[in-house]
Amino acid sequence: MTSNKIYVDVIAEFTKDGRLLPISLKWDDGRTFEIQRVTDIRRAASLKAGGVGTRYTCIICAQEKYLYYEGNSLWFMERAGA
């Protein structure tokens, strides 16, 4: 059985008010994608991949995508079509 979680490397920053914001992400194949905007941040479960964390609704390549932070320094996305 294949996991529906895709762990990714993320460049993030802490804002002066203490928020953690992702800036870009990198796939295992080396492709890097800029996060153009974060439109929502909330604690939520990934219904496709399982697990609970902070869900960032991000605009990446003009598409809305969910990026999750598990709180243990791991970031993941849901596998497409999962």
Number of C-alpha atoms within 10 A of each C-alpha: 3 6 11 18 19 15 18 16 16 23 13 12 12 10 9 7 6 8 10 13 17 21 16 15 20 15 13 10 6 9 8 13 14 16 20 15 16 18 10 10 17 11 13 13 14 20 11 15 16 12 12 15 20 18 22 21 18 22 16 17 11 10 8 13 17 18 25 27 20 15 10 7 8 13 21 22 19 20 14 9 6 11
